[in-house]
């Protein structure tokens, strides 16, 4: 498999799948350009070589052509960051796109309109009636798959090289993220710098972790993290469980959790996870105490209690000082760290302290040589909120893609290029 740093794009047109799905305010101003900046090294490499990047992305979840999801809203900022006057095609798969792509000169760039204006990008039929029969659904699915082939072929026809730098969509078998790669031979398809860094970071913790290896898994529900936990139980030394899901484990152990979040239908599952962890010599760490609130609000009345002895009418919304010390000690003694999910309701400043302590402990461990990977939207928001993103080893840009990768699933966008 060829790598982007070894490829010379001189005189080549490169179809570059990026993830420019950035948040916009009511006036279409970009409120966070992190994803655009993350793709700049790849795009600038192509331009510096004398190549021509044809930039393709989705924005939002349009159900057809919707102006609010047009990539023209970000064109100016992309041009500013790249340092070239990026051209724009009003239709990613129309005559204009083909003509502008064909006319591109070395050192010029073209941004295509939103890929998801076309149902063919995702390969899912649109506009089916709610009461459509199974036969109608099957026929619609078959039809869109046939149209997807032509759509994919059209996109591929613009370029000599395919570059995937959109890790955030790598778990989707869409036209531009996976299927298009079939139109390029092994010497003319590759990962961009961002995509390669994401893959290397996950491979580093999942395939060759320095030990002790600690995973901090937070969030509200066990059900949303079960596949990650199951896969990690054969890899980690320590598993710290925080957030709302911790109370399902506390209740499964016989604790009283008051009004705290709990999935009663997952109590047996929690017991099975704890038994499997014990069998694998994995230490599961739950916070000894919790910071409680009498309502789900930043201005709730608060108190601290043992995590297994929470009074009725009160809910655990953060870990307490004992838990902070327990988590910090484990983290600071680790050589590999994965953080996915906050350990409290960090959006409320009143219940953000536990997550801040965890973030600082990870930063401290990283400073002393540990490799730390922070991923998942809320965890990334945490390290950004506390100004610590530059003090951990790697912050992933992929939400769902990262989770599926850690779960051990094969991601279509990765398999399309490296074969597995």
Wavefront OBJ file of the C-alpha trace (Angstrom):
o trace
v 0.000 0.000 0.000
v 1.409 3.361 -1.010
v 1.554 6.181 1.534
v 0.846 9.817 0.791
v 4.258 11.023 1.913
v 5.898 8.823 -0.742
v 3.580 9.868 -3.602
v 4.315 12.729 -5.992
v 1.119 14.456 -7.097
v 2.808 16.579 -9.772
v 0.429 16.888 -12.727
v -2.113 14.629 -11.018
v -5.707 15.351 -10.113
v -6.633 13.876 -6.756
v -10.166 13.180 -5.569
v -9.831 13.903 -1.855
v -12.633 12.779 0.448
v -12.515 15.023 3.504
v -14.852 15.504 6.438
v -15.870 19.168 6.287
v -19.098 18.487 8.182
v -18.532 21.554 10.359
v -21.062 23.384 12.548
v -22.560 26.588 11.149
v -24.495 29.307 12.957
v -27.723 30.939 11.728
v -25.698 33.202 9.440
v -23.690 30.297 8.005
v -20.530 31.236 9.861
v -18.321 28.298 10.850
v -18.295 27.977 14.634
v -15.590 25.296 14.786
v -13.201 24.715 11.868
v -11.224 21.888 13.492
v -12.174 19.372 10.814
v -11.125 21.675 7.995
v -7.780 22.444 9.615
v -7.202 18.734 10.185
v -7.276 18.075 6.424
v -4.940 20.946 5.487
v -1.673 18.932 5.534
v -3.055 16.527 2.925
v -4.463 19.246 0.680
v -1.332 21.393 0.966
v 0.901 18.419 0.138
v -1.013 17.850 -3.103
v -0.831 21.534 -4.036
v 2.858 21.831 -3.124
v 3.666 18.852 -5.361
v 1.968 20.586 -8.283
v -1.186 18.508 -8.108
v -4.844 19.514 -8.136
v -7.093 18.464 -5.258
v -10.769 17.903 -6.008
v -12.248 18.262 -2.544
v -15.386 16.301 -1.710
v -17.398 16.208 1.509
v -20.855 16.001 2.983
v -22.445 18.572 5.270
v -25.329 17.692 7.550
v -28.057 15.246 6.622
v -29.876 16.756 3.648
v -32.819 14.952 2.086
v -32.119 16.489 -1.289
v -30.827 19.917 -2.303
v -31.093 22.202 0.737
v -29.279 25.541 0.714
v -28.494 25.431 4.427
v -26.332 22.373 3.770
v -24.467 23.830 0.801
v -20.697 23.689 0.946
v -20.584 27.120 -0.703
v -21.000 28.496 2.823
v -17.523 27.254 3.755
v -15.792 27.989 0.421
v -14.301 31.304 1.520
v -12.824 29.892 4.688
v -11.377 26.866 2.909
v -9.738 29.204 0.373
v -8.332 31.362 3.156
v -6.852 28.400 5.035
v -5.412 26.761 1.920
v -3.989 29.998 0.558
v -5.482 29.483 -2.907
v -8.702 30.664 -4.537
v -10.637 27.388 -4.405
v -13.114 26.954 -7.248
v -16.623 25.622 -6.617
v -18.869 23.233 -8.534
v -22.566 23.688 -7.814
v -23.269 19.987 -8.415
v -20.883 17.242 -7.391
v -21.975 14.889 -10.168
v -23.166 17.188 -12.956
v -21.618 18.555 -16.146
v -20.214 21.590 -14.356
v -18.234 19.420 -11.945
v -16.830 17.332 -14.798
v -15.864 20.419 -16.808
v -14.241 22.207 -13.887
v -12.382 19.080 -12.840
v -11.092 18.568 -16.384
v -9.958 22.200 -16.610
v -8.081 22.203 -13.287
v -4.450 23.231 -13.622
v -1.566 22.195 -11.344
v -1.765 24.117 -8.071
v -5.500 24.786 -8.424
v -8.235 23.329 -6.221
v -11.910 22.563 -6.670
v -14.567 22.065 -3.997
v -17.570 19.953 -5.011
v -21.078 20.573 -3.744
v -22.473 18.403 -0.936
v -22.182 14.724 -1.824
v -25.287 13.871 0.180
v -27.513 15.991 -2.044
v -27.549 12.695 -3.944
v -29.176 9.646 -2.351
v -26.640 7.654 -4.343
v -23.835 8.750 -1.996
v -25.297 6.791 0.919
v -27.012 4.223 -1.278
v -30.316 4.520 0.553
v -33.633 5.245 -1.168
v -35.444 8.453 -0.261
v -39.084 9.440 -0.385
v -40.564 6.016 0.306
v -44.043 6.164 1.792
v -44.283 5.049 5.421
v -46.690 2.323 4.392
v -44.573 1.045 1.500
v -44.687 -2.713 1.099
v -41.651 -4.949 1.496
v -41.603 -5.478 -2.277
v -41.611 -1.711 -2.873
v -38.802 -1.232 -0.385
v -36.759 -3.998 -1.995
v -37.295 -2.541 -5.475
v -36.315 0.943 -4.298
v -33.190 -0.396 -2.626
v -32.174 -2.283 -5.762
v -32.749 0.788 -7.913
v -30.662 3.091 -5.752
v -27.821 0.571 -5.648
v -27.764 0.496 -9.445
v -27.734 4.300 -9.630
v -24.991 4.358 -6.991
v -22.664 2.522 -9.365
v -23.013 5.250 -12.008
v -22.650 7.988 -9.368
v -19.466 6.417 -8.016
v -18.027 5.973 -11.501
v -18.724 9.635 -12.255
v -16.881 10.819 -9.136
v -13.916 8.571 -9.913
v -13.711 9.877 -13.485
v -12.586 13.315 -12.293
v -9.227 12.213 -10.950
v -6.053 10.176 -11.390
v -5.673 9.459 -7.682
v -8.034 8.775 -4.765
v -7.171 10.028 -1.282
v -9.365 9.288 1.728
v -8.758 11.713 4.575
v -12.191 11.434 6.197
v -11.796 9.105 9.167
v -15.079 10.360 10.614
v -16.950 8.618 7.777
v -14.689 5.564 7.452
v -17.351 3.338 9.005
v -19.736 4.130 6.149
v -19.718 2.087 2.940
v -20.700 5.145 0.913
v -19.827 5.929 -2.686
v -17.102 8.454 -1.876
v -15.701 6.754 1.235
v -15.311 3.159 0.087
v -16.816 2.210 -3.282
v -14.842 4.764 -5.307
v -11.557 3.104 -4.305
v -12.348 0.183 -6.625
v -11.771 2.475 -9.615
v -8.122 3.068 -8.682
v -5.248 0.595 -8.578
v -3.152 0.044 -5.451
v -0.576 2.647 -6.540
v -3.193 5.356 -6.962
v -5.300 5.146 -3.806
v -4.136 6.037 -0.330
v -4.977 7.520 3.041
v -4.453 11.203 3.712
v -2.229 12.322 6.575
v -5.143 12.676 9.010
v -6.618 9.284 8.176
v -3.224 7.618 8.534
v -2.645 9.277 11.918
v -6.048 8.059 13.140
v -5.348 4.502 12.048
v -1.844 4.547 13.534
v -3.159 5.893 16.857
v -5.795 3.175 17.211
v -3.382 0.458 16.053
v -0.896 1.672 18.669
v -3.311 1.140 21.561
v -5.136 -1.915 20.275
v -2.293 -3.910 18.728
v 0.837 -2.967 20.645
v -0.003 -1.120 23.878
v 2.669 -0.388 26.440
v 1.466 -1.603 29.814
v -0.306 -0.966 32.068
v -3.081 -0.160 29.565
v -6.030 1.727 31.051
v -9.313 2.519 29.325
v -11.697 5.109 30.760
v -15.175 4.486 29.425
v -17.915 6.926 30.335
v -21.291 7.996 29.085
v -24.839 7.468 30.112
v -25.677 3.925 29.024
v -23.977 0.543 29.194
v -25.945 -0.497 26.105
v -24.186 2.099 23.936
v -20.702 0.947 24.988
v -21.142 -2.799 25.376
v -19.249 -3.716 22.191
v -16.314 -1.488 23.147
v -16.171 -2.897 26.659
v -16.372 -6.490 25.414
v -13.473 -5.937 23.011
v -11.367 -4.094 25.576
v -11.685 -6.822 28.199
v -9.173 -8.912 26.276
v -6.746 -6.032 25.869
v -6.634 -3.689 28.884
v -5.229 -4.050 32.386
v -7.578 -1.493 33.945
v -11.084 -0.472 32.968
v -12.383 2.684 34.608
v -16.140 3.044 34.264
v -17.707 6.446 34.828
v -20.726 8.486 33.881
v -24.304 7.346 34.200
v -23.459 3.801 33.156
v -21.483 3.320 36.381
v -24.689 3.185 38.388
v -25.929 0.163 36.470
v -22.785 -1.607 37.711
v -23.275 -0.275 41.252
v -26.828 -1.588 41.346
v -25.716 -4.909 39.884
v -23.310 -5.173 42.848
v -26.202 -4.621 45.251
v -25.692 -0.900 45.874
v -28.394 1.705 46.436
v -28.259 4.350 43.729
v -31.246 6.584 44.550
v -32.624 8.189 41.401
v -29.402 7.766 39.428
v -29.537 6.666 35.823
v -29.748 2.891 35.532
v -30.575 0.368 32.829
v -32.379 -2.285 34.838
v -32.485 -4.590 31.816
v -28.673 -4.538 31.696
v -28.001 -5.582 35.309
v -27.237 -9.174 34.353
v -25.017 -7.936 31.557
v -23.104 -5.786 34.036
v -22.577 -8.843 36.229
v -21.311 -10.821 33.239
v -18.880 -8.034 32.330
v -17.509 -7.948 35.879
v -17.121 -11.732 35.906
v -15.348 -11.723 32.557
v -13.049 -8.932 33.728
v -12.105 -10.946 36.785
v -11.420 -14.013 34.658
v -9.174 -11.896 32.396
v -7.364 -10.276 35.331
v -8.756 -6.876 34.345
v -9.313 -4.423 37.165
v -12.686 -2.703 36.896
v -12.580 0.582 38.795
v -15.751 2.371 39.849
v -15.723 5.591 41.832
v -16.169 5.031 45.590
v -18.250 8.184 45.892
v -20.420 10.462 43.826
v -21.424 14.093 43.641
v -25.205 14.167 43.811
v -27.838 16.560 42.580
v -31.518 16.813 43.419
v -32.364 17.651 39.789
v -30.738 17.516 36.374
v -29.602 21.113 36.333
v -26.437 23.137 36.855
v -28.091 24.932 39.778
v -29.183 21.720 41.535
v -28.596 21.351 45.245
v -25.609 19.061 45.751
v -24.040 16.738 48.269
v -21.527 13.875 48.292
v -22.287 10.272 49.160
v -20.836 6.797 48.783
v -21.677 5.632 45.257
v -23.448 2.545 46.629
v -25.471 4.434 49.226
v -27.240 7.253 47.398
v -30.414 8.523 49.092
v -33.767 8.445 47.345
v -34.526 11.655 45.478
v -30.872 12.217 44.634
v -28.915 11.289 41.515
v -25.211 10.860 40.875
v -24.047 13.357 38.268
v -20.282 13.245 38.825
v -17.625 11.312 40.684
v -16.623 12.526 44.137
v -13.219 13.388 45.629
v -12.451 9.759 46.530
v -13.191 8.682 42.969
v -11.067 11.504 41.598
v -8.110 10.277 43.635
v -8.729 6.628 42.703
v -9.036 7.333 38.983
v -6.040 9.685 38.969
v -3.736 7.161 40.618
v -4.557 4.456 38.086
v -4.249 6.832 35.129
v -0.941 8.350 36.219
v 0.574 4.870 36.596
v -0.488 3.824 33.090
v 1.609 3.681 29.923
v -1.276 3.500 27.455
v -4.560 5.343 27.979
v -7.823 5.392 26.033
v -10.521 7.851 27.049
v -13.990 7.578 25.610
v -16.782 9.332 27.466
v -16.868 11.813 30.381
v -17.234 10.603 33.964
v -19.914 13.151 34.836
v -22.338 15.647 33.334
v -19.443 17.858 32.258
v -21.730 20.212 30.319
v -22.797 21.572 33.719
v -19.870 23.302 35.449
v -21.312 22.086 38.753
v -20.656 18.482 37.674
v -17.568 18.903 35.473
v -14.848 18.601 38.098
v -14.460 14.832 37.883
v -13.979 14.908 34.109
v -11.507 17.785 34.497
v -9.491 15.777 37.020
v -9.455 12.792 34.657
v -8.320 15.005 31.776
v -5.526 16.504 33.870
v -4.392 13.056 35.012
v -4.217 11.906 31.389
v -2.228 15.010 30.480
v 0.144 14.356 33.393
v 0.656 10.731 32.378
v 1.259 11.797 28.773
v 3.861 14.298 29.941
v 5.730 11.416 31.545
v 5.716 9.211 28.458
v 2.321 7.504 28.339
v 0.523 7.290 24.989
v -2.994 8.682 25.335
v -5.818 8.595 22.818
v -8.914 10.686 23.460
v -11.879 10.020 21.218
v -15.626 10.270 21.017
v -17.389 13.610 20.753
v -17.910 14.255 24.460
v -14.379 13.313 25.464
v -12.971 15.600 22.801
v -15.282 18.359 24.020
v -13.945 17.717 27.534
v -10.267 18.166 26.704
v -11.132 21.228 24.631
v -13.231 22.715 27.427
v -10.377 22.323 29.884
v -7.725 23.503 27.412
v -5.826 20.219 27.486
v -6.142 18.972 23.903
v -2.499 19.777 23.181
v -1.330 17.925 26.295
v -2.548 14.449 25.333
v -0.918 12.263 22.699
v -3.749 12.162 20.182
v -7.272 13.549 19.911
v -9.371 11.634 17.391
v -11.630 13.433 14.925
v -13.752 10.338 14.408
v -16.835 9.754 16.541
v -18.758 6.721 15.352
v -15.843 5.566 13.219
v -13.501 5.538 16.196
v -15.998 3.620 18.326
v -16.470 0.935 15.683
v -12.719 0.693 15.153
v -12.158 0.159 18.889
v -14.978 -2.386 18.887
v -12.832 -4.387 16.488
v -15.026 -3.896 13.440
v -13.630 -3.661 9.926
v -14.289 -0.150 8.602
v -15.272 -0.033 4.903
v -13.304 3.168 4.269
v -10.124 1.559 5.584
v -10.627 -1.863 4.039
v -11.196 -0.265 0.616
v -7.603 0.939 0.629
v -5.531 -1.393 2.799
v -7.629 -4.530 2.314
v -8.503 -5.227 5.959
l 1 2 3 4 5 6 7 8 9 10 11 12 13 14 15 16 17 18 19 20 21 22 23 24 25 26 27 28 29 30 31 32 33 34 35 36 37 38 39 40 41 42 43 44 45 46 47 48 49 50 51 52 53 54 55 56 57 58 59 60 61 62 63 64 65 66 67 68 69 70 71 72 73 74 75 76 77 78 79 80 81 82 83 84 85 86 87 88 89 90 91 92 93 94 95 96 97 98 99 100 101 102 103 104 105 106 107 108 109 110 111 112 113 114 115 116 117 118 119 120 121 122 123 124 125 126 127 128 129 130 131 132 133 134 135 136 137 138 139 140 141 142 143 144 145 146 147 148 149 150 151 152 153 154 155 156 157 158 159 160 161 162 163 164 165 166 167 168 169 170 171 172 173 174 175 176 177 178 179 180 181 182 183 184 185 186 187 188 189 190 191 192 193 194 195 196 197 198 199 200 201 202 203 204 205 206 207 208 209 210 211 212 213 214 215 216 217 218 219 220 221 222 223 224 225 226 227 228 229 230 231 232 233 234 235 236 237 238 239 240 241 242 243 244 245 246 247 248 249 250 251 252 253 254 255 256 257 258 259 260 261 262 263 264 265 266 267 268 269 270 271 272 273 274 275 276 277 278 279 280 281 282 283 284 285 286 287 288 289 290 291 292 293 294 295 296 297 298 299 300 301 302 303 304 305 306 307 308 309 310 311 312 313 314 315 316 317 318 319 320 321 322 323 324 325 326 327 328 329 330 331 332 333 334 335 336 337 338 339 340 341 342 343 344 345 346 347 348 349 350 351 352 353 354 355 356 357 358 359 360 361 362 363 364 365 366 367 368 369 370 371 372 373 374 375 376 377 378 379 380 381 382 383 384 385 386 387 388 389 390 391 392 393 394 395 396 397 398 399 400 401 402 403 404 405 406 407 408 409 410 411 412 413 414 415 416 417 418 419 420
